[in-house]
Amino acid sequence: MYLFFFALLFVVFQYMNEKKIFEKQENKIESQRAQIKNYKEELNILNDSIEKLSDALLDLNYFTLQGNENAMSYIESLGYEAKDIENFVSEYIYDQNLKKGNNTLIPYEGMKGAMKINKLKFLNHKWILADFTDGRYWGEMVLEYYVTKDRKIEFHQVSSLMYPSM
């Protein structure tokens, strides 16, 4: 009889212990499911943000040489690649910065130093936006460029402006 009573207590103890373990595991699984649901919601939000940013980037890239199919087709009809033309023209413009004095493409004289071009943005196969400064004063200009068959570059300044100093 003692043996039966001891066996019954052991079975009840095992049942309660296993029940607690089972409940803990169930709670853990439920919390992980809730966490996965939150991650999925965050992932959907992030994917929506990525899609919006991609659309905005496509819109911004429309007015670039690399994003304009017509401009790229024109350059390819000359026998060049758009990226190569960008690099070639950029190097030529930045090489003008290395010469002593002002960059010859900039229509203004530097007041606190030589005017140099800082940044370029190729709009298409014909126009470039350029930012320039002498260290204190700065401005922007639109350049028209042509690349000839023998890889010579011609520039014409379309418009420019100097910002007033503050």
CNS distance restraints for C-alpha pairs under 8 A (distance, minus, plus):
assign (resid   1 and name CA) (resid   5 and name CA) 6.18 0.50 0.50
assign (resid   2 and name CA) (resid   6 and name CA) 5.97 0.50 0.50
assign (resid   3 and name CA) (resid   7 and name CA) 6.01 0.50 0.50
assign (resid   4 and name CA) (resid   8 and name CA) 6.10 0.50 0.50
assign (resid   5 and name CA) (resid   9 and name CA) 6.23 0.50 0.50
assign (resid   6 and name CA) (resid  10 and name CA) 6.11 0.50 0.50
assign (resid   7 and name CA) (resid  11 and name CA) 6.14 0.50 0.50
assign (resid   8 and name CA) (resid  12 and name CA) 6.17 0.50 0.50
assign (resid   9 and name CA) (resid  13 and name CA) 6.01 0.50 0.50
assign (resid  10 and name CA) (resid  14 and name CA) 6.08 0.50 0.50
assign (resid  11 and name CA) (resid  15 and name CA) 6.04 0.50 0.50
assign (resid  12 and name CA) (resid  16 and name CA) 6.18 0.50 0.50
assign (resid  13 and name CA) (resid  17 and name CA) 6.06 0.50 0.50
assign (resid  14 and name CA) (resid  18 and name CA) 5.97 0.50 0.50
assign (resid  15 and name CA) (resid  19 and name CA) 5.98 0.50 0.50
assign (resid  16 and name CA) (resid  20 and name CA) 6.21 0.50 0.50
assign (resid  17 and name CA) (resid  21 and name CA) 6.33 0.50 0.50
assign (resid  18 and name CA) (resid  22 and name CA) 5.99 0.50 0.50
assign (resid  19 and name CA) (resid  23 and name CA) 6.12 0.50 0.50
assign (resid  20 and name CA) (resid  24 and name CA) 6.15 0.50 0.50
assign (resid  21 and name CA) (resid  25 and name CA) 6.24 0.50 0.50
assign (resid  22 and name CA) (resid  26 and name CA) 6.14 0.50 0.50
assign (resid  23 and name CA) (resid  27 and name CA) 6.12 0.50 0.50
assign (resid  24 and name CA) (resid  28 and name CA) 6.12 0.50 0.50
assign (resid  25 and name CA) (resid  29 and name CA) 6.08 0.50 0.50
assign (resid  26 and name CA) (resid  30 and name CA) 6.16 0.50 0.50
assign (resid  27 and name CA) (resid  31 and name CA) 6.13 0.50 0.50
assign (resid  28 and name CA) (resid  32 and name CA) 6.17 0.50 0.50
assign (resid  29 and name CA) (resid  33 and name CA) 6.13 0.50 0.50
assign (resid  30 and name CA) (resid  34 and name CA) 6.23 0.50 0.50
assign (resid  31 and name CA) (resid  35 and name CA) 6.12 0.50 0.50
assign (resid  32 and name CA) (resid  36 and name CA) 6.03 0.50 0.50
assign (resid  33 and name CA) (resid  37 and name CA) 6.14 0.50 0.50
assign (resid  34 and name CA) (resid  38 and name CA) 6.26 0.50 0.50
assign (resid  35 and name CA) (resid  39 and name CA) 6.17 0.50 0.50
assign (resid  36 and name CA) (resid  40 and name CA) 6.10 0.50 0.50
assign (resid  37 and name CA) (resid  41 and name CA) 6.28 0.50 0.50
assign (resid  38 and name CA) (resid  42 and name CA) 6.17 0.50 0.50
assign (resid  39 and name CA) (resid  43 and name CA) 5.95 0.50 0.50
assign (resid  40 and name CA) (resid  44 and name CA) 6.15 0.50 0.50
assign (resid  41 and name CA) (resid  45 and name CA) 6.30 0.50 0.50
assign (resid  42 and name CA) (resid  46 and name CA) 6.10 0.50 0.50
assign (resid  43 and name CA) (resid  47 and name CA) 5.98 0.50 0.50
assign (resid  44 and name CA) (resid  48 and name CA) 6.13 0.50 0.50
assign (resid  45 and name CA) (resid  49 and name CA) 6.24 0.50 0.50
assign (resid  46 and name CA) (resid  50 and name CA) 6.11 0.50 0.50
assign (resid  47 and name CA) (resid  51 and name CA) 6.12 0.50 0.50
assign (resid  48 and name CA) (resid  52 and name CA) 6.20 0.50 0.50
assign (resid  49 and name CA) (resid  53 and name CA) 6.10 0.50 0.50
assign (resid  50 and name CA) (resid  54 and name CA) 5.99 0.50 0.50
assign (resid  51 and name CA) (resid  55 and name CA) 6.21 0.50 0.50
assign (resid  52 and name CA) (resid  56 and name CA) 6.20 0.50 0.50
assign (resid  53 and name CA) (resid  57 and name CA) 5.98 0.50 0.50
assign (resid  54 and name CA) (resid  58 and name CA) 6.16 0.50 0.50
assign (resid  55 and name CA) (resid  59 and name CA) 6.30 0.50 0.50
assign (resid  56 and name CA) (resid  60 and name CA) 6.20 0.50 0.50
assign (resid  57 and name CA) (resid  61 and name CA) 5.95 0.50 0.50
assign (resid  58 and name CA) (resid  62 and name CA) 6.28 0.50 0.50
assign (resid  58 and name CA) (resid  67 and name CA) 7.76 0.50 0.50
assign (resid  59 and name CA) (resid  63 and name CA) 7.93 0.50 0.50
assign (resid  60 and name CA) (resid  64 and name CA) 7.80 0.50 0.50
assign (resid  61 and name CA) (resid  66 and name CA) 7.37 0.50 0.50
assign (resid  61 and name CA) (resid  67 and name CA) 4.99 0.50 0.50
assign (resid  61 and name CA) (resid  68 and name CA) 7.68 0.50 0.50
assign (resid  62 and name CA) (resid  67 and name CA) 4.85 0.50 0.50
assign (resid  62 and name CA) (resid  68 and name CA) 5.54 0.50 0.50
assign (resid  63 and name CA) (resid  67 and name CA) 6.63 0.50 0.50
assign (resid  63 and name CA) (resid  68 and name CA) 6.55 0.50 0.50
assign (resid  63 and name CA) (resid 123 and name CA) 5.09 0.50 0.50
assign (resid  63 and name CA) (resid 124 and name CA) 6.77 0.50 0.50
assign (resid  64 and name CA) (resid  68 and name CA) 6.07 0.50 0.50
assign (resid  64 and name CA) (resid 121 and name CA) 7.28 0.50 0.50
assign (resid  64 and name CA) (resid 122 and name CA) 5.48 0.50 0.50
assign (resid  64 and name CA) (resid 123 and name CA) 4.30 0.50 0.50
assign (resid  64 and name CA) (resid 124 and name CA) 5.55 0.50 0.50
assign (resid  65 and name CA) (resid  71 and name CA) 6.28 0.50 0.50
assign (resid  65 and name CA) (resid  72 and name CA) 6.64 0.50 0.50
assign (resid  65 and name CA) (resid  82 and name CA) 6.90 0.50 0.50
assign (resid  65 and name CA) (resid 122 and name CA) 5.58 0.50 0.50
assign (resid  65 and name CA) (resid 123 and name CA) 5.48 0.50 0.50
assign (resid  65 and name CA) (resid 124 and name CA) 4.21 0.50 0.50
assign (resid  65 and name CA) (resid 125 and name CA) 6.25 0.50 0.50
assign (resid  66 and name CA) (resid  72 and name CA) 6.87 0.50 0.50
assign (resid  66 and name CA) (resid  82 and name CA) 6.65 0.50 0.50
assign (resid  66 and name CA) (resid  83 and name CA) 7.24 0.50 0.50
assign (resid  66 and name CA) (resid 124 and name CA) 7.91 0.50 0.50
assign (resid  68 and name CA) (resid  72 and name CA) 6.24 0.50 0.50
assign (resid  68 and name CA) (resid 124 and name CA) 6.70 0.50 0.50
assign (resid  69 and name CA) (resid  73 and name CA) 6.02 0.50 0.50
assign (resid  70 and name CA) (resid  74 and name CA) 6.21 0.50 0.50
assign (resid  71 and name CA) (resid  75 and name CA) 6.33 0.50 0.50
assign (resid  71 and name CA) (resid 124 and name CA) 5.51 0.50 0.50
assign (resid  71 and name CA) (resid 125 and name CA) 5.06 0.50 0.50
assign (resid  72 and name CA) (resid  76 and name CA) 6.08 0.50 0.50
assign (resid  72 and name CA) (resid  81 and name CA) 7.55 0.50 0.50
assign (resid  72 and name CA) (resid  82 and name CA) 5.72 0.50 0.50
assign (resid  72 and name CA) (resid 124 and name CA) 7.98 0.50 0.50
assign (resid  72 and name CA) (resid 125 and name CA) 7.21 0.50 0.50
assign (resid  73 and name CA) (resid  77 and name CA) 6.07 0.50 0.50
assign (resid  74 and name CA) (resid  78 and name CA) 6.72 0.50 0.50
assign (resid  74 and name CA) (resid 125 and name CA) 7.32 0.50 0.50
assign (resid  75 and name CA) (resid  79 and name CA) 6.74 0.50 0.50
assign (resid  75 and name CA) (resid  80 and name CA) 5.68 0.50 0.50
assign (resid  75 and name CA) (resid  81 and name CA) 6.51 0.50 0.50
assign (resid  75 and name CA) (resid  82 and name CA) 6.19 0.50 0.50
assign (resid  75 and name CA) (resid 125 and name CA) 6.77 0.50 0.50
assign (resid  76 and name CA) (resid  80 and name CA) 4.98 0.50 0.50
assign (resid  76 and name CA) (resid  81 and name CA) 5.71 0.50 0.50
assign (resid  76 and name CA) (resid  82 and name CA) 7.18 0.50 0.50
assign (resid  78 and name CA) (resid 149 and name CA) 6.94 0.50 0.50
assign (resid  80 and name CA) (resid  84 and name CA) 6.94 0.50 0.50
assign (resid  80 and name CA) (resid  85 and name CA) 6.89 0.50 0.50
assign (resid  81 and name CA) (resid  85 and name CA) 6.36 0.50 0.50
assign (resid  82 and name CA) (resid  86 and name CA) 6.24 0.50 0.50
assign (resid  83 and name CA) (resid  87 and name CA) 6.21 0.50 0.50
assign (resid  84 and name CA) (resid  88 and name CA) 5.98 0.50 0.50
assign (resid  85 and name CA) (resid  89 and name CA) 5.96 0.50 0.50
assign (resid  86 and name CA) (resid  90 and name CA) 5.89 0.50 0.50
assign (resid  86 and name CA) (resid 122 and name CA) 7.36 0.50 0.50
assign (resid  87 and name CA) (resid  91 and name CA) 5.96 0.50 0.50
assign (resid  88 and name CA) (resid  92 and name CA) 6.30 0.50 0.50
assign (resid  89 and name CA) (resid  93 and name CA) 6.23 0.50 0.50
assign (resid  89 and name CA) (resid 153 and name CA) 7.38 0.50 0.50
assign (resid  90 and name CA) (resid  94 and name CA) 6.05 0.50 0.50
assign (resid  90 and name CA) (resid 120 and name CA) 7.50 0.50 0.50
assign (resid  91 and name CA) (resid  95 and name CA) 5.84 0.50 0.50
assign (resid  92 and name CA) (resid  96 and name CA) 6.53 0.50 0.50
assign (resid  93 and name CA) (resid  97 and name CA) 7.07 0.50 0.50
assign (resid  93 and name CA) (resid 117 and name CA) 7.77 0.50 0.50
assign (resid  94 and name CA) (resid  98 and name CA) 7.06 0.50 0.50
assign (resid  94 and name CA) (resid 117 and name CA) 7.00 0.50 0.50
assign (resid  95 and name CA) (resid  99 and name CA) 7.16 0.50 0.50
assign (resid  96 and name CA) (resid 103 and name CA) 5.45 0.50 0.50
assign (resid  96 and name CA) (resid 104 and name CA) 6.94 0.50 0.50
assign (resid  97 and name CA) (resid 102 and name CA) 7.31 0.50 0.50
assign (resid  97 and name CA) (resid 103 and name CA) 5.31 0.50 0.50
assign (resid  97 and name CA) (resid 116 and name CA) 5.46 0.50 0.50
assign (resid  97 and name CA) (resid 117 and name CA) 6.72 0.50 0.50
assign (resid  99 and name CA) (resid 103 and name CA) 7.23 0.50 0.50
assign (resid 101 and name CA) (resid 114 and name CA) 5.20 0.50 0.50
assign (resid 101 and name CA) (resid 115 and name CA) 7.49 0.50 0.50
assign (resid 102 and name CA) (resid 106 and name CA) 7.34 0.50 0.50
assign (resid 102 and name CA) (resid 109 and name CA) 6.75 0.50 0.50
assign (resid 102 and name CA) (resid 110 and name CA) 6.88 0.50 0.50
assign (resid 102 and name CA) (resid 114 and name CA) 4.59 0.50 0.50
assign (resid 102 and name CA) (resid 115 and name CA) 4.74 0.50 0.50
assign (resid 102 and name CA) (resid 116 and name CA) 6.34 0.50 0.50
assign (resid 103 and name CA) (resid 114 and name CA) 7.49 0.50 0.50
assign (resid 103 and name CA) (resid 115 and name CA) 5.99 0.50 0.50
assign (resid 103 and name CA) (resid 116 and name CA) 5.51 0.50 0.50
assign (resid 103 and name CA) (resid 117 and name CA) 7.24 0.50 0.50
assign (resid 105 and name CA) (resid 155 and name CA) 7.84 0.50 0.50
assign (resid 105 and name CA) (resid 157 and name CA) 7.52 0.50 0.50
assign (resid 106 and name CA) (resid 115 and name CA) 7.09 0.50 0.50
assign (resid 106 and name CA) (resid 116 and name CA) 7.72 0.50 0.50
assign (resid 106 and name CA) (resid 117 and name CA) 7.89 0.50 0.50
assign (resid 106 and name CA) (resid 132 and name CA) 7.70 0.50 0.50
assign (resid 107 and name CA) (resid 160 and name CA) 7.74 0.50 0.50
assign (resid 108 and name CA) (resid 115 and name CA) 7.43 0.50 0.50
assign (resid 109 and name CA) (resid 114 and name CA) 7.22 0.50 0.50
assign (resid 109 and name CA) (resid 115 and name CA) 6.55 0.50 0.50
assign (resid 110 and name CA) (resid 114 and name CA) 4.86 0.50 0.50
assign (resid 110 and name CA) (resid 115 and name CA) 4.90 0.50 0.50
assign (resid 110 and name CA) (resid 133 and name CA) 7.77 0.50 0.50
assign (resid 110 and name CA) (resid 134 and name CA) 5.42 0.50 0.50
assign (resid 110 and name CA) (resid 137 and name CA) 7.78 0.50 0.50
assign (resid 111 and name CA) (resid 134 and name CA) 7.06 0.50 0.50
assign (resid 111 and name CA) (resid 137 and name CA) 7.65 0.50 0.50
assign (resid 112 and name CA) (resid 134 and name CA) 5.99 0.50 0.50
assign (resid 112 and name CA) (resid 135 and name CA) 6.73 0.50 0.50
assign (resid 112 and name CA) (resid 136 and name CA) 6.49 0.50 0.50
assign (resid 112 and name CA) (resid 137 and name CA) 7.71 0.50 0.50
assign (resid 113 and name CA) (resid 134 and name CA) 5.15 0.50 0.50
assign (resid 113 and name CA) (resid 135 and name CA) 6.87 0.50 0.50
assign (resid 114 and name CA) (resid 134 and name CA) 5.30 0.50 0.50
assign (resid 115 and name CA) (resid 132 and name CA) 6.53 0.50 0.50
assign (resid 115 and name CA) (resid 133 and name CA) 5.28 0.50 0.50
assign (resid 115 and name CA) (resid 134 and name CA) 4.36 0.50 0.50
assign (resid 115 and name CA) (resid 135 and name CA) 7.95 0.50 0.50
assign (resid 116 and name CA) (resid 132 and name CA) 5.43 0.50 0.50
assign (resid 116 and name CA) (resid 133 and name CA) 5.64 0.50 0.50
assign (resid 116 and name CA) (resid 134 and name CA) 6.26 0.50 0.50
assign (resid 117 and name CA) (resid 130 and name CA) 6.70 0.50 0.50
assign (resid 117 and name CA) (resid 131 and name CA) 5.79 0.50 0.50
assign (resid 117 and name CA) (resid 132 and name CA) 4.15 0.50 0.50
assign (resid 117 and name CA) (resid 133 and name CA) 6.60 0.50 0.50
assign (resid 118 and name CA) (resid 130 and name CA) 7.41 0.50 0.50
assign (resid 118 and name CA) (resid 131 and name CA) 5.55 0.50 0.50
assign (resid 118 and name CA) (resid 132 and name CA) 5.29 0.50 0.50
assign (resid 118 and name CA) (resid 133 and name CA) 7.10 0.50 0.50
assign (resid 119 and name CA) (resid 130 and name CA) 5.72 0.50 0.50
assign (resid 119 and name CA) (resid 131 and name CA) 5.20 0.50 0.50
assign (resid 119 and name CA) (resid 132 and name CA) 7.22 0.50 0.50
assign (resid 120 and name CA) (resid 128 and name CA) 6.65 0.50 0.50
assign (resid 120 and name CA) (resid 129 and name CA) 5.72 0.50 0.50
assign (resid 120 and name CA) (resid 130 and name CA) 4.62 0.50 0.50
assign (resid 120 and name CA) (resid 131 and name CA) 6.59 0.50 0.50
assign (resid 121 and name CA) (resid 128 and name CA) 5.59 0.50 0.50
assign (resid 121 and name CA) (resid 129 and name CA) 5.08 0.50 0.50
assign (resid 121 and name CA) (resid 130 and name CA) 6.50 0.50 0.50
assign (resid 122 and name CA) (resid 127 and name CA) 6.34 0.50 0.50
assign (resid 122 and name CA) (resid 128 and name CA) 4.52 0.50 0.50
assign (resid 122 and name CA) (resid 129 and name CA) 6.45 0.50 0.50
assign (resid 123 and name CA) (resid 127 and name CA) 5.52 0.50 0.50
assign (resid 123 and name CA) (resid 128 and name CA) 5.56 0.50 0.50
assign (resid 123 and name CA) (resid 129 and name CA) 7.12 0.50 0.50
assign (resid 124 and name CA) (resid 128 and name CA) 7.42 0.50 0.50
assign (resid 125 and name CA) (resid 145 and name CA) 7.88 0.50 0.50
assign (resid 126 and name CA) (resid 144 and name CA) 5.50 0.50 0.50
assign (resid 126 and name CA) (resid 145 and name CA) 5.38 0.50 0.50
assign (resid 126 and name CA) (resid 146 and name CA) 6.55 0.50 0.50
assign (resid 127 and name CA) (resid 142 and name CA) 6.69 0.50 0.50
assign (resid 127 and name CA) (resid 143 and name CA) 5.59 0.50 0.50
assign (resid 127 and name CA) (resid 144 and name CA) 4.60 0.50 0.50
assign (resid 127 and name CA) (resid 145 and name CA) 6.19 0.50 0.50
assign (resid 128 and name CA) (resid 142 and name CA) 5.67 0.50 0.50
assign (resid 128 and name CA) (resid 143 and name CA) 5.09 0.50 0.50
assign (resid 128 and name CA) (resid 144 and name CA) 6.44 0.50 0.50
assign (resid 128 and name CA) (resid 145 and name CA) 7.55 0.50 0.50
assign (resid 129 and name CA) (resid 140 and name CA) 7.17 0.50 0.50
assign (resid 129 and name CA) (resid 141 and name CA) 5.89 0.50 0.50
assign (resid 129 and name CA) (resid 142 and name CA) 4.75 0.50 0.50
assign (resid 129 and name CA) (resid 143 and name CA) 6.43 0.50 0.50
assign (resid 130 and name CA) (resid 140 and name CA) 5.56 0.50 0.50
assign (resid 130 and name CA) (resid 141 and name CA) 5.33 0.50 0.50
assign (resid 130 and name CA) (resid 142 and name CA) 6.32 0.50 0.50
assign (resid 130 and name CA) (resid 143 and name CA) 7.38 0.50 0.50
assign (resid 131 and name CA) (resid 138 and name CA) 7.45 0.50 0.50
assign (resid 131 and name CA) (resid 139 and name CA) 5.96 0.50 0.50
assign (resid 131 and name CA) (resid 140 and name CA) 4.49 0.50 0.50
assign (resid 131 and name CA) (resid 141 and name CA) 6.67 0.50 0.50
assign (resid 132 and name CA) (resid 138 and name CA) 5.58 0.50 0.50
assign (resid 132 and name CA) (resid 139 and name CA) 5.44 0.50 0.50
assign (resid 132 and name CA) (resid 140 and name CA) 6.01 0.50 0.50
assign (resid 133 and name CA) (resid 137 and name CA) 5.54 0.50 0.50
assign (resid 133 and name CA) (resid 138 and name CA) 4.04 0.50 0.50
assign (resid 133 and name CA) (resid 139 and name CA) 6.35 0.50 0.50
assign (resid 134 and name CA) (resid 138 and name CA) 6.55 0.50 0.50
assign (resid 136 and name CA) (resid 165 and name CA) 7.86 0.50 0.50
assign (resid 137 and name CA) (resid 162 and name CA) 7.52 0.50 0.50
assign (resid 137 and name CA) (resid 163 and name CA) 7.09 0.50 0.50
assign (resid 137 and name CA) (resid 164 and name CA) 7.63 0.50 0.50
assign (resid 137 and name CA) (resid 165 and name CA) 6.34 0.50 0.50
assign (resid 138 and name CA) (resid 162 and name CA) 5.97 0.50 0.50
assign (resid 138 and name CA) (resid 163 and name CA) 6.01 0.50 0.50
assign (resid 139 and name CA) (resid 160 and name CA) 7.34 0.50 0.50
assign (resid 139 and name CA) (resid 161 and name CA) 5.45 0.50 0.50
assign (resid 139 and name CA) (resid 162 and name CA) 4.17 0.50 0.50
assign (resid 139 and name CA) (resid 163 and name CA) 5.49 0.50 0.50
assign (resid 140 and name CA) (resid 160 and name CA) 5.68 0.50 0.50
assign (resid 140 and name CA) (resid 161 and name CA) 5.59 0.50 0.50
assign (resid 140 and name CA) (resid 162 and name CA) 6.73 0.50 0.50
assign (resid 141 and name CA) (resid 157 and name CA) 7.39 0.50 0.50
assign (resid 141 and name CA) (resid 158 and name CA) 7.48 0.50 0.50
assign (resid 141 and name CA) (resid 159 and name CA) 5.54 0.50 0.50
assign (resid 141 and name CA) (resid 160 and name CA) 3.92 0.50 0.50
assign (resid 141 and name CA) (resid 161 and name CA) 6.32 0.50 0.50
assign (resid 142 and name CA) (resid 157 and name CA) 6.22 0.50 0.50
assign (resid 142 and name CA) (resid 158 and name CA) 5.42 0.50 0.50
assign (resid 142 and name CA) (resid 159 and name CA) 5.33 0.50 0.50
assign (resid 142 and name CA) (resid 160 and name CA) 6.29 0.50 0.50
assign (resid 143 and name CA) (resid 155 and name CA) 6.54 0.50 0.50
assign (resid 143 and name CA) (resid 156 and name CA) 5.81 0.50 0.50
assign (resid 143 and name CA) (resid 157 and name CA) 4.60 0.50 0.50
assign (resid 143 and name CA) (resid 158 and name CA) 5.58 0.50 0.50
assign (resid 143 and name CA) (resid 159 and name CA) 7.37 0.50 0.50
assign (resid 144 and name CA) (resid 155 and name CA) 5.63 0.50 0.50
assign (resid 144 and name CA) (resid 156 and name CA) 5.04 0.50 0.50
assign (resid 144 and name CA) (resid 157 and name CA) 6.05 0.50 0.50
assign (resid 144 and name CA) (resid 158 and name CA) 6.34 0.50 0.50
assign (resid 145 and name CA) (resid 153 and name CA) 6.83 0.50 0.50
assign (resid 145 and name CA) (resid 154 and name CA) 5.54 0.50 0.50
assign (resid 145 and name CA) (resid 155 and name CA) 4.54 0.50 0.50
assign (resid 145 and name CA) (resid 156 and name CA) 6.41 0.50 0.50
assign (resid 146 and name CA) (resid 153 and name CA) 5.64 0.50 0.50
assign (resid 146 and name CA) (resid 154 and name CA) 5.14 0.50 0.50
assign (resid 146 and name CA) (resid 155 and name CA) 6.63 0.50 0.50
assign (resid 147 and name CA) (resid 151 and name CA) 5.77 0.50 0.50
assign (resid 147 and name CA) (resid 152 and name CA) 5.62 0.50 0.50
assign (resid 147 and name CA) (resid 153 and name CA) 4.70 0.50 0.50
assign (resid 147 and name CA) (resid 154 and name CA) 6.58 0.50 0.50
assign (resid 148 and name CA) (resid 152 and name CA) 5.30 0.50 0.50
assign (resid 148 and name CA) (resid 153 and name CA) 6.50 0.50 0.50
